Amino acid sequence: MPLYDCMLLAKPTVNKQAIQNLVSRLGERVFKCKGVITDIKSFGTVQLGYGIKKLDGRHYQGHLMQITMMVPPSFPGRLQYLNKEDRLLRWLIVNHRNTVYGLEAVKEDDGNDELSVFSPGSLYRKEREDDTDDDDDDDDDEGDDDTEKQEQY
């Protein structure tokens, strides 16, 4: 099952209990589809970049929630009931593409990206080789020529 994030932006006037009821209803639908909720985050009240106009006025703040879940690919189509939800300003569902999880992640990890392949001093040795470069000495001589030219005038 693919991994999805569901972002919910509720009106700032909605109390915490109503938001919890909304999230629990969404959770019940996830479990009916044999899905799993993996994470729930609340970002609290956020300032919006622009006002969102609804029937009860324009809103410049909202309560932001993120629900991460593993559900069948047909599940996002079943969330259209959120369009009619009065307590929400906006909602969005995002698919995590190319996400590897479970035993597949363990099998694909062959250790090629680990830092242990480098010896402890290999990074410093390269700097020492660069320090033997005499480019700095040439720059100092150029500055002396300019002062000699100024003295001639």
N, C-alpha and C positions, 0 to 999 in steps of 0.2 A: 504494500500500500504506500502511495506517495505521502510525503510530508507537506502540510499546508500551514500557513499562518493566516489567522482571521483577525483583522484589525477592526475594532469597534470604537467609534467616536460618539459618545453619549452627550446629551445636552448637559450644560453645567447645573441646571436646576434639578436634575434627577438625583435622588438620594442613593446611597450605597446599597441599600437593600434591594431597590429596583434593579440596579445593575447586576447584583448577584443573581436575582431571579432570571434576568435575561441570559446570563452566562450559563446558569444551570439548565435552562431550556435548550440552549445550544448543545450543552453536554449530553443531554438526554437523546437528542437527535444523532449525535456522534455515536453513542453506544448502541442505538437501534440499528445503525448501519455497520455494526461490528468494528467500529473505529476506536481509537485510543487518544485521549488528550494527554499530551506529553508535558505541556508547560502552560501556565497562565501568568501573565505579567500585567500589573497595573502601573501606568505611568502617571497617574494622578491627573490633576487639572493642567491642561496645556493651553498656551495662547496660540490662536490660529493666525495665519498670515493674512487672512481675509475673512470677512463675515459670511456665514452660511445662512441663507434666508430660508426660514420655515414659516408655517402658518402662524406661529406664536411670536414671530419677530426674527431679527437677525442676531446670530450668536457669534461671538468673538473668542469664546473659550469652549472647552469640552473636556470630558473625562475620557482618556485614551486607554484602551485595553488591548492586549495581544494574547491570542489563544493559539498555541501550536498543537497540531493534531495530525494523526495518521489515519486517513480515511480513504475509502475507495474513490477512484477518479470521477465517479458519477455524483459524489456528494455535493460539490459546490453548486450544482444546479438545484439542489434542494434547499438552498438558503435564500431563495427569492422572497420568502415570507418576511425577511428583515427589511425589505423595501417599505412595508406598511407599518413598521414599528415606529410609534410616535416618540419614543424615548431616544432614538438614534438620530444623529446628524448625518453620519456617513458610515459605511462599512465596506471592507475590502477583503478579498481572499487572494492569497499569493501562494503559488506552487513553488516549492524548493526544487529546482531543477538540478540534475546531476548530483544529488545528495546520496551518499552511500551510508547505510546504517546497518546495524545488526552484524551477523557473521561475515557478510560481504566486506565490510570495512576492515575486519581483522585479516582476511585473506589477502586483500590488496595492499596492505601495509607491509612492504618488504624492507623497510628501513633505509631506502635510498636517500631520503630527505633529512636524515639525522645529522647532527653536527659532530658525532663521534668519529666520522671518517677523517676529520682534520686532526693533525697532531697539535698539542697545546701551543707550541711556539711557531707554527707555520705562518701565522698571520704577521707576527713580528719580524720574522726573518725577511720577508718581502720588503718591509719598510726600511730595514737596515741596508738592503741593496740599493734602494732608492736614495738613501742619504749619501751614498758615495758619489752621486751626480754632482758635477761642478758647475751647474747652471747658475747657482746663486752668486758665484764669484764674478761672472761676466756682467751681471746686472749692476754690481757695485762700481765697476770701472766706467760704465756709461755715465753715471751720475757725476764722476770726477771730471770727465771731459767737458760737461756743461759748465762747471764752475770755472774751468780754465778759459773757456770762450768768453765768459762774462768778464773776467779779469783783463782780457785783451782790449776791451772797448773802453 
